Structures are given as structure tokens and as C-alpha cells.
Amino acid sequence: MTQAEIKLCSLLLQEHFGEIVEKIGVHLIRTGSQPLRVIAHDTGTSLDQVKKALCVLIQHNLVIYQVHKRGVVEYEAQCSRVLRMLRYPRYIYTAKTLYSDTGELIVEELLLNGKMTMSAVVKKVADRLTETMEDGKTMDYAEVSNTFVRLADTHFVQRCPWVPATENSDPGPLPLAPILVISEKDMYLVPKLSLIGKGKRRRSSDEDAAGEPKAKRPKHNRDNKEPIPDDGIYWQANLDRFHQHFRDQAIVSAVANRMDQTSSEIVRTMLRMSEITTPSTAPFTQPLSSNEIFRSLPVGYNISKQVLDQYLTLLADDPLEFVGKSGDSGGGMYVINLHKALGSLATATLESVVQERFGSRCARIFRLVLQKKHLEQKQVEDFAMIPAKEAKDMLYKMLSGNFISLQEIPKTPDHAPSRTFYLYTVNILSAARMLLHRCYKSIANLIERRQFETKENKRLLEKSQRVEAIIASMQATGAEDAQLQEIEEMITVPERQQLETLKRNVNKLDASEIQVDETIFLLESYIESTMKRQ
Amino acid sequence: MAEVKVKVQPPDADPVEVENRIIELCHQFPHGITDQVIQNEMPHIEAQQRAVAINRLLSMGQLDLLRSNTGLLYRIKDSQNAGPVSFFLSKMKGSDNQEKLVYQIIEDAGNKGIWSRDIRYKSNLPLTEINKILKNLESKKLIKAVKSVAASKKKVYMLYNLQPDRSVTGGAWYSDQDFESEFVEVLNQQCFKFLQTKAETARESKQNPMIQRNSSFASSHEVWKYICELGISKVELSMEDIETILNTLIYDGKVEMTIIAAKEGTVGSVDGHMKLYRAVNPIIPPTGLVRAPCGLCPVFDDCHEGGEISPSNCIYMTEWLEF
């Protein structure tokens, strides 16, 4: 794990879970897998606290455990999973677009709590939805369950692995660490529950505020007196499926930018048809025949079969090479070239960074070297039509930024510089890795700046919170408007402005984190897809 | 009776006559004559006189001396060569053979010109001599030096009345050894605008997609005609020039190219294929990283918490937040 990644993980863990969890988590990321006692000893925290911290981390799938030989259980942190916490807002937003508010809240609950039973999720979501509805209306459990089942059917939520029921009557010695298994077909099987009930409206005196630490063990619902029918069946959000969805979105929008709306709709249909059938890491989707595509087009699009065929031919011939033709049966078999698409997107990201950072002439040189693979200094000047001095300057700038590298081809065995060819080339994989590292550091910088801004104005924030609390309590006990006015004026106008600025800045920094995360997603998908092929 | 000494005057002993005879013989045998042939023709002339005559003809440049397997051949010089050579000779009557040699080498180089070091290699003359000779020739206005565009310090020499080749002057993009970047930029923008409008009209037409796409393409010949008609270029531009400009647009990511097979004889086809160009949009908007100040920061590597440059006191961030 690089320094930048460790720094980012530490910031995320601290923000979401607090100091102690952060200390343990970062220690595990740095040192790899360790047994319990060693963690306690090295970090200097008490055994009790270490246990609690590990519970939190395991609940959220950030730490896994394994029994090693000699009977020692070792815990290992998953750095990449910690970095996914940046993407939570994007997952929740996707669920909202696909399944509206109910879906959004379900996914939010699952992400915030790590693992939950279905009944717990349904109850909580119904309660929350009822809060926002008008007086007198409540949310029915059935509706929430339906959305949950739909989420499970499209694989957005999945079951967590569980301890298999032992066959023999004699339990025997308990294993040191439970071995969790799950079979492929059980992963999305929704238990038959009859959840009847309605959401409860929260009374203002009741319930916990959002500040309480997330449930470490939702195994027992303190409110529920009856036995939970699906005890032991826990659900978690299936992050891979969300990633697949993001990737599809990126491909569709790229096609829309390059061609037109109709072509992008066709590509979207093709991707939707291969959602379940193609594993997410495959380089190509399954071949789809033109007839199938025609049948699966969304209802609103009434284009004739010939027009569809023309569009498919155009897509297959396009230099982008996102769609390929793999055969002629069934009116033409078409596949989507996923690996190529990810490569093009990653290359476009690199080009965009070069353009914004160094200028459009540098971007021209960069694209030139990308296309021609290896070029000499003189050839670069000739092809790009840029004067020699400027071209040299730009090439060196990009070289020191590690976007371009030099390949030496010696003419003589003694590698004398005057008798060697120096060719410029772009290695996309290493440039992508370099950019990814820069993204991690950038996000860490943004988070730090956000925390700094908040800390600077801490006094002001506390004051405004106090004033709000006073106003709320006075409203509850029925105070006059004049008194309320007085209290409100405790915050002066410049202070109010300062608060406004602070809110705006924090929002901007937050939004920027999410935008940088989009770049991270593209680069990581490309790197993963390339490594799988090797 | 007194002895009368009769000196037999060999007839035709006049040197000019001898030369003329030799020249006639050479005309008779355009492939060249050997010494033996001359001897047979004029048996009365002594070897020495023969040699004198031949030497004179050689130095006047009317005969060429060649070596064959059998021996030496004398050949009449071509009348074509005789023209400028006689003009040259009239100027160089007094010059030595070294200058002639250097001039020959420069002449052979044609319109690409030749570098002084190459002249040295070919003639095996020392550098000082070469320089003297070159200066001499230049002052007599027989050769000229042309600055090469590839290496600005290098000078190539070529005959005075020849036009330098494109590779030396750089062609249409160079005027007086200076790369005309503004001219290239203007052409760049014009070509792009032309292709863009073509794509726009194709998109507006809303016909079936095949026709739409095909009409958004423009062949390199069309673009060339458009640019010629615009008349923004003082220099005559060829289709290859336009293609290099269109290539730079491809490297800008604004244009894509396809090659289609075309019948020989259709306008603009070269060797049976045609290049078609089309304006395109980029496939992703500017990526997320460059929207944050860190993506473009020049001192990114020096930035860390607690240092001189840190996220907390970053001036770029402060500016960006104030937007």
C-alpha cells in the first residue's frame, strides 16, 4: 500500500468511525495480517478496545479473518475496500435513480450498517419514509419489501456468507474462527417473510439521533419483542454490481458523445441484456443477435428493424471499436468489447489531464505519440507541425511528469549518446497507475482542507448549534415571535455570512471529492481489466 | 655535284590541322577512339605531336579521356555538355583542376545540395583548400549556399541557377527557414470549421443514419478545394499538405479518419483509396481530477500536511473556493 493510500484510509476511517478504529485499521493496513494479541501490543491499546474496533471493522467488511496453521487467527485489512467508502454517495444516488426513494434508503441503511437482516432493513426504512410523508400517511412494509426483492433480483444486494448447519448431532469442539460459506445460487435468494406492518412515526423525544455510532451487531433488535423470522440471514450491498452499472453508464455516455442518442440507447439495451449473463470481468459480452436486440429495445423507441440494423453496422464500423460483429446468424451477432472500451476511456482520461495541465499543443503531441507508438524527436516536430524549440520543451515537460517515457535503441555496443536512437513512447498502464496515485493524494488533500475549514470555524459552528437548540426548545414550549427574533439575532450578519461561506466551501470540497472518485473508478477498472488479461 | 639536303617536311604538321583531324575522327566514332586508330589515320605524325594535340583538346574540354579494358579512349564531348561547360570554361580558363573537381561534385548533387564535409570526402582535398575553392566559386557566381531547415547551422551548396529541393527549404510551411506556425494554425482552424459545419448539416438533415454518417464525411480532395477557394494561402498548397494539416487535427482529437476503397479515376483518389475525414466530439468531458486544484497543481509533489505547502494553506485552493 502506498503512502497516499494509507493516508487516505486513515482519514476515511477517522471520519466515519473514530480514533480507536482508525488506529487499529491503519496498523493492520500497514503491517498486513496479524493476530489479536500482536495488534494490542503494537498499538498500545487495551485488548477490550481492540476487540471492539475489530468488531466494527469486520461488520463493515473492512477486515477479514483467517485461521492460520498453529491455530492462530489472523486479521487482515482490505485497503481497497476502505477506499470504496468514498463511493458510498454514488451508490446511494444510483439506487435512487433506479428504485426511487425506497431503494435509496435501503441501500443507505445497508451501507451504513455493513450487514443487516431483511426485516430490520424493512422496518427501519419504513420508519424513515413515514417521517417524511404527510401527517396521517404511513409507509407499508410490503412496499419496502417489494423494492428489497427487486434489488436482490437485480443483484444489487446479496446475502452474506454464513456458518453452514452442521450435519452431525454431536457439535464437537468449536472451530477457532467460524468458516463462512455461501453458494452461488443462494446469494440472491430472498427468504419467504411475511412482513406485515406499517412504518412508525418517530416522536421527537424518542429514538437516537444520527450521531450514535453505527450498530456493531444488529443481531438483536432492541425494539422487537417477537423472534425475528430471518435471524442469521444477513444482507450486504453488492459493490461489484454497482461498479458494473457505473461502467455501463460510462460506456453509454461515451457512445452518446461520439455518435447520437439512438446509438447510445441501443448500446444500453445490449448492456442490460448482458448484465446477468456476463461476468463483470469478461473482456467481451456474450454475442447478441440483432433480432434479440430488436425485441428488447425499450417500448418508447419505435425504430424499424432496418434502421436498427443500420445503426448496428455503424456502431460496428466506428473507429471507437466499442461494438464488434462476431457472426451473421440471427441477423448479425454483436458483442460489446468491454476491455477496449475501458482502455479508450482510460486513454481519454489521460489525454484530458494532459490537456488541462500542459495545454492543447502538448495534448496534440501526446495523442500523436500514443497513435504512432514510438517516435523520434524530429518526427514529432514534423507530424505535429509545431516549431522545434517548443516541441522539445513540451516533450521534456511531459517526460518529467511521467506521461511519456524514452526508449533507447543503441547503434553501437557502447551506448554512446551521440550514436543512440531515443524514441518517445507512452506506456498507458504505468501512466494510469501514476495518475491513480495522484488522485488518491488529491482526495486526501481535499479531505484535509475540509477538516481544516471546519476546525477554523468551530467556535462559530458551535454557537450556531446552541442558538438552534435554544430556538427549538423555545418553540416546543411555545414562545412568542419576539423572543425568537431576539435569540436569532445573537448571530450577527457577518457571522451569518461566514457560516454561509463555510457551508458553500464544504459542499464544494465534498463535490470535488466525488468528482475525483469518478476518475479513480475509470482508472482502477482499466488497470484491473488489464491485469486480469495478463 | 653537291648533295642537296632535302628535309622532308611531313605534311599536315600544322598542330591545328592535327587537332581538327582528330576531332573529325572522333565524330566518326562517337563511342571513342583509341590511340591506335589515330596512329593508323595519320601515320606520318610523330607520337609527340599526337600527344601535344590530344592534350590541347583535352584541356580545351573538347575531348573526354576514358579508360577501357584495351587502353585509353578519346571521345568527343557531348554538345549538350559543351554548352554550359564552355561557358564555365570561359570563366575558368585559368583555374586549376581542383576547382573543376569540386564543381563537378556539386553539380552531381543536383538540387538537394551537398555539405562541405561531403565535398571533402568525395574529393579528398584538405579543408582549407575546399574553403578557398568554395569562396572562389561563390564569388564567380557559379554556386550558392542554401541554409538547410533541418540543421540551421548547416549550409549546403548547389549550382547557382537551381531551385532548392523541398526537403531543404521545408516546403510550404517554411518561409525563409522560419516555421510559419500562425499560417498552420489558421489553416488548422479553417479545415476544422469546414468539417464541423458539414457534420452539423448532416445531423440536421435527420435522415436515416447511414446517409447521415456518409454525408458528414469529407474527402481530402474536397477540403483541398475549399481551402484553395478560400485563398488564404499565398503559397500553392498540394493535397499532401492539406493531409498533413488534417493529420494534426486528428492528433488534436477533433477529427477522425477512415480510408475507403475508391475506383481509380474518381476525383481525389490516390492508388485506389480515398481518405475521408469527419469532425467528432470527445468521448468524455474533462475528467474529475482536473476539476480539483490538486489535479493541475505545479507543486503537487512538495505538498504535505505540516509543510511549507500544505492543503490547509494552499493558495490555489483558496482562490478556487472563492469562485
Interface residues (C-beta under 8 A of the other chain):
Chain A: A250 S253 A254 N257 R258 D260 T262 S263 V307 Q310 Y311 T313 L314 P319 L320 S344 L345 A348 T349 E351 S352 V353 Q355 E356 R357 S360 A363 R364 I365 R367 L368 Q371 K378 F383 A384 M385 I386 P387 A388 L435 R438 C439 K441 S442 A444 N445 L446 E448 R449 F452 N505 K508 L509 S512 I514 Q515 V516 D517 E518 T519 L522
Chain B: A150 W173 F179 S181 V184 R203 N208 P209 M210 R213 T244 I245 N247 T248 I250 Y251 D252 G253 E256 T258 V280 N281 P282 I283 I284 P285 P286 T287 G288 L289 V290 R291 A292 C294 G295 L296 F300 C303 E305 S310 P311 S312 C314 M317 L321
